[in-house]
Amino acid sequence: MAGDLTARTAYPDSEREAKVPPVLLEEWMPAFLAQLAAPGAQFVRAATSDGAQLLYVFDPERESFAEFTSDGEDWAVRQGGPVALWDNIEQALTAWQNAGSPDITAVQLHITAEAHTYWIGDNPAALRWQHPLA
């Protein structure tokens, strides 16, 4: 899988410093928020032949990716494809942190025949996701 991801990430559309470390996705609540912000995306950890760790967020259906590298302190993100996955995830994680990093009990859900709508807190615009049903 690492070879396939490496080939796909060879030509990113953008590269910048990550505002939120991708290793945050190893925690349950940030991972849950990432799935709300980028449905279908997968957090992938791979290793190179020399043992270096590579981190990715990859959505095979949308053919979009985010690849992360660290200098030991800060993280850089390279993104490509039609959807800027990390921008969406990072926005959700930053809003969540700004709201005090509430736990899962703060998540509200409204279900209709048309969509599932999730939100956190009194200001649902900052932390709100709507997933239409097919």
C-alpha positions as CSV (number, residue, x, y, z in Angstrom):
1,M,0.0,0.0,0.0
2,A,2.8,2.4,0.8
3,G,4.1,2.2,-2.8
4,D,0.6,3.0,-4.2
5,L,0.2,6.0,-1.9
6,T,3.7,7.2,-2.7
7,A,2.9,7.1,-6.4
8,R,-0.4,9.0,-5.9
9,T,1.3,11.6,-3.7
10,A,4.1,12.4,-6.2
11,Y,2.3,15.5,-7.5
12,P,0.6,17.5,-4.8
13,D,-1.5,20.6,-5.5
14,S,-0.3,22.3,-2.3
15,E,2.2,22.1,0.5
16,R,2.2,24.0,3.8
17,E,2.7,23.7,7.5
18,A,0.0,21.7,9.3
19,K,-1.8,23.7,12.1
20,V,-2.8,20.5,13.8
21,P,-0.5,17.4,14.1
22,P,-1.9,14.5,12.2
23,V,-1.0,12.1,15.0
24,L,-4.0,13.7,16.8
25,L,-6.1,11.3,14.6
26,E,-4.8,8.4,16.7
27,E,-7.2,9.6,19.5
28,W,-10.8,8.5,19.4
29,M,-12.7,11.9,19.3
30,P,-10.4,13.6,16.7
31,A,-10.7,10.5,14.5
32,F,-14.5,10.6,14.8
33,L,-14.5,14.3,13.8
34,A,-12.2,13.6,10.9
35,Q,-14.7,11.1,9.6
36,L,-17.5,13.7,9.9
37,A,-15.4,16.3,8.1
38,A,-14.0,13.9,5.4
39,P,-16.3,10.8,5.0
40,G,-14.6,8.0,3.3
41,A,-11.1,9.2,4.2
42,Q,-8.7,6.8,5.9
43,F,-5.8,7.5,8.2
44,V,-2.8,5.4,7.0
45,R,0.5,4.8,8.6
46,A,3.2,3.2,6.4
47,A,6.9,2.7,6.5
48,T,9.6,3.1,3.9
49,S,12.2,0.4,3.2
50,D,14.6,2.2,5.5
51,G,12.1,2.3,8.4
52,A,11.0,5.9,8.2
53,Q,7.3,6.4,9.1
54,L,4.9,8.0,6.6
55,L,1.5,9.3,7.5
56,Y,-1.4,9.8,5.1
57,V,-5.0,10.7,4.9
58,F,-6.3,9.1,1.8
59,D,-9.8,9.0,0.2
60,P,-9.6,6.4,-2.7
61,E,-13.2,7.2,-3.9
62,R,-12.5,10.9,-4.3
63,E,-8.8,10.3,-5.3
64,S,-7.6,12.8,-2.8
65,F,-4.7,12.6,-0.4
66,A,-2.8,14.4,2.3
67,E,0.7,13.3,3.1
68,F,2.6,14.4,6.3
69,T,6.2,14.8,7.1
70,S,7.7,15.9,10.4
71,D,11.0,17.6,11.2
72,G,10.6,16.2,14.7
73,E,8.6,19.2,16.0
74,D,6.4,20.6,13.3
75,W,4.4,18.8,10.6
76,A,4.2,19.7,6.9
77,V,1.2,18.6,4.7
78,R,1.2,18.0,1.0
79,Q,-2.3,17.6,-0.5
80,G,-3.7,16.7,-3.9
81,G,-6.9,15.6,-5.6
82,P,-10.2,17.3,-6.0
83,V,-10.8,17.6,-2.2
84,A,-8.4,19.2,0.2
85,L,-8.9,16.5,2.8
86,W,-6.6,18.0,5.5
87,D,-8.1,21.5,5.1
88,N,-11.5,20.0,6.0
89,I,-10.2,17.9,8.8
90,E,-8.0,20.6,10.2
91,Q,-10.8,23.1,10.3
92,A,-13.0,20.6,12.2
93,L,-10.2,19.8,14.7
94,T,-9.3,23.5,15.3
95,A,-13.0,24.4,15.9
96,W,-13.3,21.4,18.3
97,Q,-10.2,22.5,20.2
98,N,-11.5,26.1,20.3
99,A,-14.7,24.8,21.8
100,G,-12.7,23.2,24.6
101,S,-12.3,19.7,23.1
102,P,-15.6,18.3,24.3
103,D,-16.1,14.6,24.4
104,I,-18.6,12.4,22.5
105,T,-21.5,13.3,24.8
106,A,-21.5,16.8,23.3
107,V,-22.3,15.5,19.8
108,Q,-25.9,15.9,18.8
109,L,-27.5,14.1,15.9
110,H,-30.6,14.8,13.9
111,I,-31.8,12.1,11.5
112,T,-34.3,12.7,8.6
113,A,-35.0,10.6,5.5
114,E,-32.8,13.1,3.6
115,A,-29.7,13.4,5.8
116,H,-27.9,12.9,9.1
117,T,-26.8,16.1,10.7
118,Y,-24.2,16.2,13.4
119,W,-23.3,19.2,15.5
120,I,-21.5,20.2,18.7
121,G,-22.3,23.1,21.0
122,D,-24.5,26.1,20.8
123,N,-22.9,27.5,17.7
124,P,-23.6,24.7,15.2
125,A,-22.1,26.6,12.2
126,A,-18.5,26.0,13.5
127,L,-19.0,22.3,14.3
128,R,-21.7,21.1,12.0
129,W,-21.7,18.3,9.3
130,Q,-24.6,17.2,7.1
131,H,-24.4,13.9,5.4
132,P,-27.1,13.5,2.7
133,L,-28.5,10.0,2.3
134,A,-28.4,8.5,-1.2
